[in-house]
């Protein structure tokens, strides 16, 4: 799910500066499909990083590769959020991203949808993926145990080999169930012997009782 959302957010971040002018949701220059250096460095490149990171999360079966995809997406989201503040390091044309089109509310929504808000959301979903990939869940552990368990045919062959090996040796010690059966039989024999010993050896006659 994190990979799918990162892909969608990357598509949004890359297309909105190019198609936003159709609905007057844009930064200057307010022309659709106009490519500028500010749009390339501050919007298209981080959008491509988020899109690529999401695709790696979706396609990779290796944990390390998936971690790389999530880290790439997180770095791209951070660049969305702080890239405009770092633009003076490489350009003198400020603001490099242009000026928001519209009033105060529209400018705030454009700032959120183009840069800071978009970057924060991308970092959030990438962090969820990083947290999930940095832990080994019970489902992963059970899957590894199932993969390491021998196949039924191999297990049956192992039992047959053990049975054949056991017939050629002296019998081993009794199992716990056999011990319980043997002990119960010996206890019953001891009880019967004690009962016989407690019985009188000769019956008492009626005449002796009258005397």
N, C-alpha and C positions, 0 to 999 in steps of 0.2 A: 504493500500500500504506500509506503514512503517513496519507493521508486516511481510509482505511477504519479503521485502528487508532484514529485520533483520534475518529472518530465513535463507535466502540464504547466507548472510554474515557469520552467525554462522557455517553453513555447510562448507563454504570455509575455515574459520579459523581453524576448527577442522580436516579437511581432507588434507589441503595443506602440513602440515609438514610430513604426512605419505605417500602421493603419489607424492609429489614434486620431490623426488630423481629420479623418472622414467624419468623426463625431465631435470634433472640436475638443478632444481630450489629448493634449499634446504639449510638448515643449517646442519652443522656436528652434528652427524654422518650421512653421505650421504648414508643412507640405508632406503629403503621403509619399512613402517610398523614397524619401530623400536621405541619402547616406552622408553623415558628417563624421569627423574624427571623434567628437564627443559621444555620438551615438555608438560608434564602433567600440571605443574603449570602455565606456561606462555602462552600456546596455547590451549590445550584441554579444561581445565576448563573455561577460559573466553569464548571460543567458545560455550561451553554448556550453559553458562549463556545467551549469545546473542540469541542462538537458543530457549531456554526456554522463554525468554522475548518476542520474536517475536510470539511464539505460544500462549502465554497468551494474547497478543494484538489481535490476530486473533480470539480466541475462547471466550474471556470474554465478557459478556454483562453488567458487572458492571464497573462503572467508576473507582472506587478505585482499583479494581483488575487490570484493564488495566493500571492504573498509576503505579502500582507495577511492571508489566511486562516491561513497558518502562524504569522505573528506574533501573531495573535489567540489561536490555540491555545497558543502558548508563554506568553503573558501569563496566560492562564487557568490553566495548569499551575502557574505561579509563585504565583498567588493561592491555589491549593489548598495549596501548601506553606507559605506565610508568612501567609496571611490570619488564622489564629487568633491569631498573635502580634501582629497589628495591630488586633485587635478592640477593645482598650481605648481606641482613638482615637475611637470613636463610640458605645460603650455602657458602661454601668456594671454590666450583668448578666454577670458572668464566672463560669465560662467561657462565652462566647457559643455555642460549639458544643455545650455540654452535657458530661456526664461519660461516659466509656466504660463499657459494661455488661459485667460479667464479671470474671474474675481477671486476674492479671498478663499471662499469655500472650494472653488474649482482648483485653485492653486494648491491648497492643502491636500485635496484628493489626488491630484496628479503627483505630488511629492510622495504620498504614501504608495500609490499604485505603481509608480515607475522605479522608485529607489528604496527608501527606508523601509516601508511596510513590506514590500516584496522581498527585500533582503532578509528581514527578520523572520518571515514565514519560511523561507528556504532554509535558513540556518536551523530553525526549530525542527523541521521534518528531517533534515540531515542529521541532527543530533539524536533524534529518536532512533534512526537507523544505526548510528554509531553505538548507542547504548545497547541496542539489541544484539549487534554483532560482536560486541566486546564481552558478552557473557555466553556461557554454554548452558542452554536450557535443558530441562528434563527430557523434552522431546528429542533434542539432538543426541543426548546421552543414550536414550533407549534405541534410537536408530543405529548408533554405533554398536551397541550390544547385539542388536539383531543381525547386523552385518558380520560381526565377529563370531556369532553362534554357528556351529557346524550344521550342514544340511542334514535332512532326515536320513538320506541314504548313507551318508558318512557316519552319522550317529549309530544307525543300525549295524553297519559293518564293524564299528568299534565295539558295540556290545557283543556281537558274535565272536569277535577275536578275544575279548575278555572272557567269554564263556568257555571257549576252547582252551584258553590258557589255564583257566581255573580247573578244568577236568583233569589235567595232567599233573596237578599238584596235590599235596595233602590238603584236606579240608581245613579252612581257616576257623577262626573263633566263631562261636555262635552269635547270631544277631540278637538285637535287643528283644525282638518278639519271641525268638526261640528260647532265650533265657527266661522270659516271663512264663512261657508254657512249661519249661522244665521245672522252674521253681514252684509253680502251682501244683504240678504233679507230685513233687517231693513233699510239699506241705500237706497235700491230701493223704499221702501214705503215712506221714507221721501222725496225723490226726486219727486215722483209722487204727494205727497201732496203739495209740494212747487210749482210745475208747475200748479196745479189747482188753487192755491191761487193767482198766478200772472196773470191768465187769467181775462179779464173784466167780470163783472157779467152780463151786458146787452150789446147786440150788438149795435153799433152805426148805426143809420139809415142814409140813403142817404140824406134825407131832412135836417137833422141836420148838415150834412157835408157841404151842399150847403149854409146854413145860415152862 
